[in-house]
Amino acid sequence: MKEKKKHNVFINGPITPEFIANSISKHSTKTDIGAHDIFLGQVRSDVIEDKTVVAIHYEAYQEMADELMHEIREAAFAKYNLVCMHIYHSLGVVKAGEICLFVFVSSKHRKVAFEACQDIVEQIKAMTPIWGKEIFEDDSFVWKENQL
């Protein structure tokens, strides 16, 4: 299989609904696709020690993260019968309610799309050097701990 071109997966700030809609609409001409699965990671306004999270500031070791995202992509294409895949992650400040992770996979059949999307998201969360500072309304912060 031919190796896919490496893409920069990072977007400064939130991933907008318009960006997501545009990505989806571009696939209507691809008639070999029978299923799409989409994961959208959204910033929550959790309460931690009586303080409410108003945003997360994402940071990454970009060069390593891009390389690992490429490896995750290649492994998913090798493991699943995918037609297309897109991964985007925010850097910088993303407010509560905004989207910070967008994973979009396409395949001929729904089961493959479901399984691949879940696997990709889990690998991103487990493997990539991306960190988030949960920022509170008083501008204090804590480093985010990922949950399963």
N, C-alpha and C positions, 0 to 999 in steps of 0.2 A: 504494500500500500504506500502510496506517495505521502510523504510527511506534509502536514498542513503548515501554512505560513504562520509565523508567530505574530500575535496581535498584542497590543498594549491593552490590558483589561481594565485599566484604571480611568476613572472619570472624576474630575474635581467637583466636589459637592454632591448633592443628591442626584439620583438617576430619575429623570422626570417622566411623568406619564406620557408625554409627547414622544420622548426617545423610545420608550417601550412600545407604544402604538406604532411608531414608524418601523421599528424592527419587525414587528409582527406583520405589518402590511406588506413588507417587501417579499414575504414568502408566498403570497397568493399566486404568483406566477410559477412556482415550483410544484408541478403537478405530480411528482413522484412521492410527495409527502402525504401521509394519511393521518398523522397525529403529531401534535405538539404538546410539550409539557413545559410549564413555566414555574420557576420559583422566584418569588420576590421577598427579599429580606427587608423588613421595615423596622425602623428605630422605635422602640417602645419607651413610654414615659414611666419606667419602673420607679418605685419608691425604695430607696436604700437608706437605712438608718434615718428615717423621717425626712429624707430629702428626695425631691422629684427630679428625675433625669429629663432635661430639656433638649439635649442633643448628644451626639457622639462625635468626637474628633478622631477620624481614622488616620493612621500612619502605617507605612509599610516599608519593608526592605524591598523596594520595587524591582530591582534587577533579579533578585532571587525569587520573588513572588511571581513575576512574569514567567520565569523559567519553569517554576513548579506548576503554574496554571497551564502552560504549554504541555507539560508532561501529563497532567490530569486529562487534558483534552485528547492527547494522542492515545492514552490508555483507554479512554471511553470509546473513541472511534474503533480501536482494535477489539474491544470487548463486546460492544453493542453494534447493531446494524443501524447506525445513525446516518441521516442524510445531511444534517446541519446542526451546528451548535454555536451558541454565543454565551460568553461569560463577561460580565462587567461588575466591578466593585468600586465603591466610592472611596475617595481620599478627601481629607479635610472635614469640615463640619457638615453634619447631616442632622437636621432637627427631628424631634419626635414626630412620627407620622410620615416621614419621608422614606423613600426607598434607598437602600445602601448596597444591595446585592441583587443582580438580575442574571438568572441562568435560564436559557431558552434552548431546548433541544427539540429536534424534529426527526421523525422516523416514519417508516411505512406503517407501523402498527403501534397502538397505544401502550401496550404492556412494556414494550422496549423503551418508549419515551419516558414512562413513569419510572421504571427501574434506573435508567441512565441518569435522569435528572436528580433523583434522590442520592445516588451514589456520588455524583459529581459534587453536590452541595456538601455532603458529609466529608469528602476528601478536602475540599477547599477549607472547611472549618478546622479540620484536623492538621493539615499540612502547611498551609501558607503563612508566611511571616507578615501578618496583618494584625494590628493592635488598635484597640479603641479606648479612648478616654471618655467615660461617661461624665458629662458635664451637668452640674446641678444648677438650679435657678440662682444660687448665690455665687456662681462661677467657680466653686470648688469642684473637684473631680476625683474619680477613682478609675483605675484601669479595669476595663471590662473583663469578666470571666465568662467564657463561652459555656453554655449549657448544652446538654445532649438533646 
